[in-house]
Amino acid sequence: MAYNDRFIRAGYKQPVDQLPVWYMRQAGRYDPEYRKVKEKYTLLEICKQPELAAEVTLMPVRKLGVDAAILYSDIMNPVASIGIDFDIVKDVGPVIHNPIRSSADVEKLRPINVEQDLSHIMETIRILDNELTVPLITFAGAPFTIASYLIEGRPSKGYIRTKEMMYSEPAVWFQLMDKLGDMVITYVRHQIQNGGKAFQVFDSWVGALSPADFKVYVLPTITRIFDELSDLDVPKIYFPGVSSGELLPTLSDIKANVVGLDWRVSINEGRRRLGNKFAVQGNLDPYVLTAPIEVIKKYAKSIIDEGIQQPGYIFNLGHGLFPEASIDKLKELTDYVHEYSAEALKVQNVHI
């Protein structure tokens, strides 16, 4: 089977014959076959079995016909290597047993050791590199989002402890950002060396910050991550999570190729705020997938019509898939994006 590189080409703003599609959290809970696997193993247990983690990664590629695979893993996996003790608790998320509350806590964090502590994830990537006919996206959690778990001790709605540290103890905050930035850089570099064909930095909760606070407390570390990984010849994606539209104008100098948009900002407006410097990815509201398929297609058509106006567009959701999503609707949506965009691009090229 021929290798499908549409996702790579779109990430570099190169022409494509139809739009590439993938979905955040596409390897997961909406799939009944995956739910059976989860009856036997936790997420972290699956990650520690490379053959099984690779199989779960492959499931949506086979079933949905997407144009990229995303590694089955979790943004918390690397933090165990730096000295954080945590569990992923059902219906809660990451729960930290030794939260970060002081400079002394930050000083205890050790450098990540990928070969020793995360060799199972690198093995999963190598297996997938041999088996896939689409690119493998690997990923890391961004420092702010990881820090919010480490400081709060669990998922939070208000990020009160996180912001308290930022505002009251900025030296401790930046000390933590530096260590987490180092972790992300080392972890991503190993992922690409082992066969990743693109990577995404997930900053799921950074939309909790104002643009001014983002520029002071987070952007320097994000800039450093993409600067230090700029030699990697793969598409580099930054996803600033939900409610992040106001942050987009601050991103113009990062050395990413692609920026992910949530559904609160249109594709055209997102491009404008980004100064038309990046390919963009997104941005269907995941919960539109609860609608009848004709409604889903109507929303998708509107997004596609904006996406194809410039090179460099990857169809995705504005956030991750939810457990109740229908695998049949996802398959139909994927086919629709491919078919409709192929026709629309053909017409567009005729008119050029």
WOGI-V227365 format. One record per residue. N is the residue number from 1. RES is the residue in one small letter. SS is DSSP state (H for helix, E for strand, L for the rest). PHI is phi in radians with two decimals (NA if undefined). D_LAST is the distance of its C-alpha to the last C-alpha in Angstrom with 1 decimal. Layout:
n=N res=RES ss=SS phi=PHI d_last=D_LAST
n=N res=RES ss=SS phi=PHI d_last=D_LAST
This chain:
n=1 res=m ss=L phi=NA d_last=32.0
n=2 res=a ss=L phi=-1.17 d_last=28.9
n=3 res=y ss=L phi=-1.33 d_last=28.3
n=4 res=n ss=E phi=-1.72 d_last=25.5
n=5 res=d ss=L phi=-1.93 d_last=24.0
n=6 res=r ss=H phi=-1.01 d_last=21.0
n=7 res=f ss=H phi=-1.06 d_last=23.1
n=8 res=i ss=H phi=-1.10 d_last=23.6
n=9 res=r ss=H phi=-1.10 d_last=20.0
n=10 res=a ss=H phi=-1.12 d_last=19.0
n=11 res=g ss=H phi=-1.11 d_last=22.1
n=12 res=y ss=L phi=-1.71 d_last=20.9
n=13 res=k ss=L phi=1.10 d_last=17.4
n=14 res=q ss=L phi=-1.67 d_last=16.0
n=15 res=p ss=L phi=-1.10 d_last=13.3
n=16 res=v ss=L phi=-2.32 d_last=15.0
n=17 res=d ss=L phi=-1.49 d_last=14.7
n=18 res=q ss=L phi=-2.67 d_last=16.6
n=19 res=l ss=L phi=-1.24 d_last=18.2
n=20 res=p ss=E phi=-1.33 d_last=21.6
n=21 res=v ss=E phi=-2.28 d_last=24.6
n=22 res=w ss=L phi=-2.63 d_last=28.1
n=23 res=y ss=L phi=-2.26 d_last=30.7
n=24 res=m ss=L phi=-1.10 d_last=33.2
n=25 res=r ss=L phi=1.10 d_last=36.7
n=26 res=q ss=L phi=-1.23 d_last=35.3
n=27 res=a ss=L phi=-1.64 d_last=38.4
n=28 res=g ss=L phi=3.05 d_last=41.0
n=29 res=r ss=L phi=-1.21 d_last=43.0
n=30 res=y ss=L phi=-1.32 d_last=41.0
n=31 res=d ss=L phi=-1.65 d_last=41.6
n=32 res=p ss=H phi=-0.99 d_last=45.1
n=33 res=e ss=H phi=-1.14 d_last=45.4
n=34 res=y ss=H phi=-1.15 d_last=45.0
n=35 res=r ss=H phi=-1.07 d_last=47.5
n=36 res=k ss=H phi=-1.16 d_last=50.0
n=37 res=v ss=H phi=-1.06 d_last=49.6
n=38 res=k ss=H phi=-1.19 d_last=50.2
n=39 res=e ss=H phi=-1.18 d_last=53.4
n=40 res=k ss=H phi=-1.71 d_last=54.8
n=41 res=y ss=L phi=-2.33 d_last=53.2
n=42 res=t ss=L phi=-1.36 d_last=52.1
n=43 res=l ss=H phi=-0.96 d_last=48.7
n=44 res=l ss=H phi=-1.18 d_last=50.4
n=45 res=e ss=H phi=-1.19 d_last=52.4
n=46 res=i ss=H phi=-1.10 d_last=49.2
n=47 res=c ss=H phi=-1.05 d_last=47.7
n=48 res=k ss=L phi=-1.44 d_last=50.9
n=49 res=q ss=L phi=-2.03 d_last=50.4
n=50 res=p ss=H phi=-0.94 d_last=47.5
n=51 res=e ss=H phi=-1.10 d_last=47.3
n=52 res=l ss=H phi=-1.23 d_last=47.3
n=53 res=a ss=H phi=-1.07 d_last=44.8
n=54 res=a ss=H phi=-1.14 d_last=42.4
n=55 res=e ss=H phi=-1.08 d_last=42.9
n=56 res=v ss=H phi=-1.13 d_last=42.1
n=57 res=t ss=H phi=-1.09 d_last=39.0
n=58 res=l ss=H phi=-1.32 d_last=37.9
n=59 res=m ss=H phi=-0.89 d_last=38.7
n=60 res=p ss=H phi=-1.21 d_last=35.5
n=61 res=v ss=H phi=-1.13 d_last=33.3
n=62 res=r ss=H phi=-1.24 d_last=35.2
n=63 res=k ss=H phi=-1.44 d_last=35.5
n=64 res=l ss=H phi=-1.80 d_last=32.2
n=65 res=g ss=L phi=1.32 d_last=29.7
n=66 res=v ss=L phi=-1.25 d_last=28.4
n=67 res=d ss=L phi=-1.69 d_last=26.3
n=68 res=a ss=E phi=-2.71 d_last=28.9
n=69 res=a ss=E phi=-1.75 d_last=32.7
n=70 res=i ss=E phi=-2.06 d_last=34.5
n=71 res=l ss=L phi=-0.90 d_last=38.0
n=72 res=y ss=L phi=-1.33 d_last=40.8
n=73 res=s ss=L phi=-2.86 d_last=42.8
n=74 res=d ss=L phi=-2.54 d_last=43.6
n=75 res=i ss=L phi=-1.11 d_last=43.1
n=76 res=m ss=L phi=-1.45 d_last=46.9
n=77 res=n ss=H phi=-0.90 d_last=47.5
n=78 res=p ss=H phi=-1.22 d_last=47.7
n=79 res=v ss=H phi=-1.25 d_last=50.0
n=80 res=a ss=H phi=-1.09 d_last=52.9
n=81 res=s ss=L phi=-1.22 d_last=52.7
n=82 res=i ss=L phi=-1.65 d_last=53.2
n=83 res=g ss=L phi=1.94 d_last=56.3
n=84 res=i ss=L phi=-1.73 d_last=55.2
n=85 res=d ss=L phi=-1.74 d_last=57.1
n=86 res=f ss=E phi=-2.57 d_last=55.1
n=87 res=d ss=E phi=-2.23 d_last=54.6
n=88 res=i ss=E phi=-1.80 d_last=51.7
n=89 res=v ss=E phi=-1.69 d_last=53.5
n=90 res=k ss=L phi=-0.94 d_last=52.4
n=91 res=d ss=L phi=1.14 d_last=51.0
n=92 res=v ss=L phi=-2.12 d_last=51.4
n=93 res=g ss=E phi=2.04 d_last=49.4
n=94 res=p ss=E phi=-1.16 d_last=50.6
n=95 res=v ss=E phi=-2.10 d_last=54.2
n=96 res=i ss=E phi=-1.68 d_last=55.4
n=97 res=h ss=L phi=-1.54 d_last=59.1
n=98 res=n ss=L phi=-2.28 d_last=59.4
n=99 res=p ss=L phi=-1.07 d_last=57.1
n=100 res=i ss=L phi=-1.56 d_last=56.4
n=101 res=r ss=L phi=-2.29 d_last=58.4
n=102 res=s ss=L phi=-2.66 d_last=59.6
n=103 res=s ss=H phi=-1.04 d_last=59.2
n=104 res=a ss=H phi=-1.08 d_last=61.6
n=105 res=d ss=H phi=-1.13 d_last=59.4
n=106 res=v ss=H phi=-1.18 d_last=56.4
n=107 res=e ss=H phi=-1.09 d_last=58.6
n=108 res=k ss=H phi=-1.24 d_last=59.5
n=109 res=l ss=L phi=-1.16 d_last=55.9
n=110 res=r ss=L phi=-1.79 d_last=55.7
n=111 res=p ss=L phi=-1.10 d_last=52.7
n=112 res=i ss=L phi=-1.12 d_last=50.7
n=113 res=n ss=L phi=-2.14 d_last=51.9
n=114 res=v ss=H phi=-1.14 d_last=49.1
n=115 res=e ss=H phi=-1.06 d_last=50.9
n=116 res=q ss=H phi=-1.42 d_last=54.1
n=117 res=d ss=H phi=-1.80 d_last=52.9
n=118 res=l ss=L phi=-2.22 d_last=49.4
n=119 res=s ss=H phi=-1.09 d_last=49.6
n=120 res=h ss=H phi=-1.14 d_last=49.1
n=121 res=i ss=H phi=-1.26 d_last=45.6
n=122 res=m ss=H phi=-1.14 d_last=44.7
n=123 res=e ss=H phi=-1.15 d_last=46.1
n=124 res=t ss=H phi=-1.02 d_last=43.9
n=125 res=i ss=H phi=-1.10 d_last=40.8
n=126 res=r ss=H phi=-1.13 d_last=42.0
n=127 res=i ss=H phi=-1.04 d_last=42.5
n=128 res=l ss=H phi=-1.15 d_last=39.0
n=129 res=d ss=H phi=-1.05 d_last=37.5
n=130 res=n ss=H phi=-1.37 d_last=39.2
n=131 res=e ss=H phi=-1.75 d_last=38.3
n=132 res=l ss=L phi=-1.38 d_last=34.8
n=133 res=t ss=L phi=-1.96 d_last=31.6
n=134 res=v ss=E phi=-2.24 d_last=29.5
n=135 res=p ss=E phi=-1.15 d_last=29.9
n=136 res=l ss=E phi=-1.71 d_last=33.0
n=137 res=i ss=E phi=-1.61 d_last=32.7
n=138 res=t ss=E phi=-1.80 d_last=36.0
n=139 res=f ss=E phi=-2.80 d_last=37.0
n=140 res=a ss=E phi=-2.53 d_last=39.6
n=141 res=g ss=E phi=-1.36 d_last=40.7
n=142 res=a ss=L phi=-1.30 d_last=40.2
n=143 res=p ss=H phi=-0.96 d_last=43.4
n=144 res=f ss=H phi=-1.09 d_last=43.6
n=145 res=t ss=H phi=-1.13 d_last=43.2
n=146 res=i ss=H phi=-1.10 d_last=45.7
n=147 res=a ss=H phi=-1.03 d_last=48.0
n=148 res=s ss=H phi=-1.09 d_last=48.0
n=149 res=y ss=H phi=-1.23 d_last=49.5
n=150 res=l ss=H phi=-1.13 d_last=51.9
n=151 res=i ss=H phi=-1.45 d_last=53.3
n=152 res=e ss=H phi=-1.25 d_last=53.4
n=153 res=g ss=L phi=1.62 d_last=54.7
n=154 res=r ss=L phi=-3.04 d_last=52.4
n=155 res=p ss=L phi=-1.00 d_last=49.3
n=156 res=s ss=L phi=-2.40 d_last=49.7
n=157 res=k ss=L phi=-1.66 d_last=48.3
n=158 res=g ss=L phi=-1.83 d_last=49.4
n=159 res=y ss=L phi=0.99 d_last=49.5
n=160 res=i ss=H phi=-1.15 d_last=52.7
n=161 res=r ss=H phi=-1.17 d_last=54.2
n=162 res=t ss=H phi=-1.09 d_last=50.9
n=163 res=k ss=H phi=-1.20 d_last=50.5
n=164 res=e ss=H phi=-1.05 d_last=54.2
n=165 res=m ss=H phi=-1.16 d_last=54.0
n=166 res=m ss=H phi=-0.98 d_last=50.9
n=167 res=y ss=H phi=-1.39 d_last=52.7
n=168 res=s ss=H phi=-1.65 d_last=56.3
n=169 res=e ss=L phi=-2.33 d_last=56.1
n=170 res=p ss=H phi=-1.03 d_last=53.0
n=171 res=a ss=H phi=-1.12 d_last=54.6
n=172 res=v ss=H phi=-1.18 d_last=55.0
n=173 res=w ss=H phi=-0.99 d_last=51.5
n=174 res=f ss=H phi=-1.21 d_last=49.9
n=175 res=q ss=H phi=-1.07 d_last=52.3
n=176 res=l ss=H phi=-1.20 d_last=50.9
n=177 res=m ss=H phi=-1.03 d_last=47.3
n=178 res=d ss=H phi=-1.08 d_last=48.0
n=179 res=k ss=H phi=-1.18 d_last=49.5
n=180 res=l ss=H phi=-1.24 d_last=46.9
n=181 res=g ss=H phi=-1.08 d_last=44.1
n=182 res=d ss=H phi=-1.02 d_last=46.0
n=183 res=m ss=H phi=-1.05 d_last=46.2
n=184 res=v ss=H phi=-1.09 d_last=42.5
n=185 res=i ss=H phi=-1.05 d_last=41.6
n=186 res=t ss=H phi=-1.15 d_last=44.2
n=187 res=y ss=H phi=-1.12 d_last=43.3
n=188 res=v ss=H phi=-1.13 d_last=39.5
n=189 res=r ss=H phi=-1.04 d_last=40.1
n=190 res=h ss=H phi=-1.10 d_last=42.4
n=191 res=q ss=H phi=-1.03 d_last=40.0
n=192 res=i ss=H phi=-1.24 d_last=37.2
n=193 res=q ss=H phi=-1.08 d_last=39.9
n=194 res=n ss=L phi=-1.62 d_last=40.9
n=195 res=g ss=L phi=2.26 d_last=37.6
n=196 res=g ss=L phi=-1.09 d_last=35.4
n=197 res=k ss=L phi=-1.89 d_last=31.7
n=198 res=a ss=E phi=-2.94 d_last=30.7
n=199 res=f ss=E phi=-2.47 d_last=32.9
n=200 res=q ss=E phi=-2.18 d_last=33.0
n=201 res=v ss=E phi=-1.76 d_last=35.4
n=202 res=f ss=E phi=-1.54 d_last=36.5
n=203 res=d ss=L phi=-2.02 d_last=37.8
n=204 res=s ss=L phi=-0.97 d_last=38.5
n=205 res=w ss=L phi=-1.99 d_last=40.9
n=206 res=v ss=H phi=-1.23 d_last=39.9
n=207 res=g ss=H phi=-1.11 d_last=38.5
n=208 res=a ss=H phi=-1.25 d_last=42.2
n=209 res=l ss=L phi=-1.73 d_last=42.1
n=210 res=s ss=L phi=-1.27 d_last=41.2
n=211 res=p ss=H phi=-0.97 d_last=38.6
n=212 res=a ss=H phi=-1.13 d_last=41.5
n=213 res=d ss=H phi=-1.21 d_last=43.5
n=214 res=f ss=H phi=-1.02 d_last=40.5
n=215 res=k ss=H phi=-1.10 d_last=40.0
n=216 res=v ss=H phi=-1.43 d_last=43.7
n=217 res=y ss=H phi=-1.73 d_last=44.7
n=218 res=v ss=L phi=-2.21 d_last=41.8
n=219 res=l ss=H phi=-0.98 d_last=38.9
n=220 res=p ss=H phi=-1.01 d_last=40.9
n=221 res=t ss=H phi=-1.29 d_last=41.5
n=222 res=i ss=H phi=-1.08 d_last=37.9
n=223 res=t ss=H phi=-1.04 d_last=36.8
n=224 res=r ss=H phi=-1.10 d_last=39.5
n=225 res=i ss=H phi=-1.01 d_last=38.6
n=226 res=f ss=H phi=-1.27 d_last=34.9
n=227 res=d ss=H phi=-1.07 d_last=36.2
n=228 res=e ss=H phi=-1.29 d_last=38.7
n=229 res=l ss=L phi=-1.82 d_last=36.4
n=230 res=s ss=L phi=-1.18 d_last=33.5
n=231 res=d ss=L phi=-1.33 d_last=34.6
n=232 res=l ss=L phi=-1.30 d_last=33.7
n=233 res=d ss=L phi=-1.55 d_last=30.6
n=234 res=v ss=L phi=-2.49 d_last=29.4
n=235 res=p ss=E phi=-1.09 d_last=27.3
n=236 res=k ss=E phi=-2.02 d_last=29.6
n=237 res=i ss=E phi=-2.02 d_last=29.4
n=238 res=y ss=E phi=-2.00 d_last=31.4
n=239 res=f ss=E phi=-2.00 d_last=32.0
n=240 res=p ss=L phi=-1.45 d_last=34.0
n=241 res=g ss=L phi=1.30 d_last=35.1
n=242 res=v ss=L phi=-1.47 d_last=35.7
n=243 res=s ss=L phi=1.01 d_last=35.9
n=244 res=s ss=L phi=-1.87 d_last=34.3
n=245 res=g ss=H phi=-1.00 d_last=31.6
n=246 res=e ss=H phi=-1.25 d_last=33.8
n=247 res=l ss=H phi=-1.46 d_last=34.0
n=248 res=l ss=H phi=-0.98 d_last=30.3
n=249 res=p ss=H phi=-1.11 d_last=30.3
n=250 res=t ss=H phi=-1.44 d_last=33.2
n=251 res=l ss=H phi=-1.62 d_last=31.2
n=252 res=s ss=L phi=-1.07 d_last=29.0
n=253 res=d ss=L phi=-1.79 d_last=31.1
n=254 res=i ss=L phi=-1.32 d_last=31.7
n=255 res=k ss=L phi=-1.59 d_last=30.5
n=256 res=a ss=L phi=-1.62 d_last=28.9
n=257 res=n ss=L phi=-1.72 d_last=25.4
n=258 res=v ss=E phi=-2.31 d_last=25.2
n=259 res=v ss=E phi=-2.12 d_last=26.8
n=260 res=g ss=E phi=-1.47 d_last=27.8
n=261 res=l ss=L phi=-1.97 d_last=27.8
n=262 res=d ss=L phi=-1.52 d_last=30.3
n=263 res=w ss=L phi=-1.41 d_last=29.7
n=264 res=r ss=L phi=-1.45 d_last=31.0
n=265 res=v ss=L phi=-2.18 d_last=27.9
n=266 res=s ss=L phi=-1.19 d_last=24.4
n=267 res=i ss=H phi=-1.05 d_last=21.6
n=268 res=n ss=H phi=-1.09 d_last=20.0
n=269 res=e ss=H phi=-1.20 d_last=23.5
n=270 res=g ss=H phi=-1.06 d_last=24.4
n=271 res=r ss=H phi=-1.05 d_last=21.4
n=272 res=r ss=H phi=-1.07 d_last=22.5
n=273 res=r ss=H phi=-1.14 d_last=26.1
n=274 res=l ss=L phi=-1.54 d_last=25.3
n=275 res=g ss=L phi=1.20 d_last=23.6
n=276 res=n ss=L phi=0.96 d_last=20.3
n=277 res=k ss=L phi=-1.60 d_last=22.3
n=278 res=f ss=L phi=-2.18 d_last=22.4
n=279 res=a ss=E phi=-1.18 d_last=20.7
n=280 res=v ss=E phi=-2.17 d_last=22.2
n=281 res=q ss=E phi=-2.38 d_last=24.1
n=282 res=g ss=E phi=2.52 d_last=25.6
n=283 res=n ss=E phi=-2.65 d_last=26.6
n=284 res=l ss=E phi=-1.15 d_last=28.0
n=285 res=d ss=L phi=-1.04 d_last=31.6
n=286 res=p ss=H phi=-0.92 d_last=33.6
n=287 res=y ss=H phi=-1.38 d_last=35.9
n=288 res=v ss=H phi=-1.07 d_last=33.2
n=289 res=l ss=H phi=-1.16 d_last=34.1
n=290 res=t ss=H phi=-1.38 d_last=37.4
n=291 res=a ss=L phi=-1.42 d_last=35.6
n=292 res=p ss=L phi=-1.04 d_last=35.1
n=293 res=i ss=H phi=-1.06 d_last=32.2
n=294 res=e ss=H phi=-1.16 d_last=30.3
n=295 res=v ss=H phi=-1.21 d_last=30.7
n=296 res=i ss=H phi=-1.02 d_last=29.5
n=297 res=k ss=H phi=-1.11 d_last=26.3
n=298 res=k ss=H phi=-1.09 d_last=25.7
n=299 res=y ss=H phi=-1.11 d_last=26.0
n=300 res=a ss=H phi=-1.09 d_last=23.9
n=301 res=k ss=H phi=-1.03 d_last=21.0
n=302 res=s ss=H phi=-1.06 d_last=21.2
n=303 res=i ss=H phi=-1.19 d_last=21.1
n=304 res=i ss=H phi=-1.07 d_last=18.3
n=305 res=d ss=H phi=-1.03 d_last=16.0
n=306 res=e ss=H phi=-1.33 d_last=16.7
n=307 res=g ss=H phi=-1.03 d_last=16.7
n=308 res=i ss=L phi=-1.42 d_last=13.2
n=309 res=q ss=L phi=-1.18 d_last=11.9
n=310 res=q ss=L phi=-2.39 d_last=12.6
n=311 res=p ss=L phi=-1.12 d_last=13.5
n=312 res=g ss=L phi=1.66 d_last=17.2
n=313 res=y ss=E phi=-2.43 d_last=18.5
n=314 res=i ss=E phi=-2.14 d_last=21.5
n=315 res=f ss=E phi=-1.34 d_last=22.9
n=316 res=n ss=E phi=-2.77 d_last=26.6
n=317 res=l ss=E phi=-1.59 d_last=29.4
n=318 res=g ss=L phi=-1.47 d_last=30.4
n=319 res=h ss=L phi=-2.83 d_last=33.8
n=320 res=g ss=L phi=-1.36 d_last=35.7
n=321 res=l ss=L phi=-1.06 d_last=36.4
n=322 res=f ss=L phi=-1.88 d_last=39.7
n=323 res=p ss=L phi=-1.06 d_last=42.5
n=324 res=e ss=L phi=-1.45 d_last=42.2
n=325 res=a ss=L phi=-1.05 d_last=38.6
n=326 res=s ss=L phi=-1.59 d_last=38.2
n=327 res=i ss=H phi=-1.13 d_last=37.1
n=328 res=d ss=H phi=-1.19 d_last=36.1
n=329 res=k ss=H phi=-1.16 d_last=33.8
n=330 res=l ss=H phi=-1.09 d_last=32.3
n=331 res=k ss=H phi=-1.10 d_last=31.6
n=332 res=e ss=H phi=-1.14 d_last=30.0
n=333 res=l ss=H phi=-1.10 d_last=27.9
n=334 res=t ss=H phi=-1.04 d_last=26.7
n=335 res=d ss=H phi=-1.08 d_last=25.8
n=336 res=y ss=H phi=-1.11 d_last=24.0
n=337 res=v ss=H phi=-1.03 d_last=21.8
n=338 res=h ss=H phi=-1.08 d_last=21.0
n=339 res=e ss=H phi=-1.23 d_last=20.4
n=340 res=y ss=H phi=-1.14 d_last=18.6
n=341 res=s ss=H phi=-1.18 d_last=16.2
n=342 res=a ss=H phi=-1.07 d_last=15.5
n=343 res=e ss=H phi=-1.16 d_last=14.6
n=344 res=a ss=H phi=-1.12 d_last=12.5
n=345 res=l ss=H phi=-1.20 d_last=10.5
n=346 res=k ss=H phi=-1.10 d_last=10.1
n=347 res=v ss=H phi=-1.11 d_last=8.9
n=348 res=q ss=H phi=-1.03 d_last=6.5
n=349 res=n ss=H phi=-1.20 d_last=5.1
n=350 res=v ss=H phi=-1.10 d_last=5.6
n=351 res=h ss=H phi=-1.49 d_last=3.8
n=352 res=i ss=L phi=-1.32 d_last=0.0
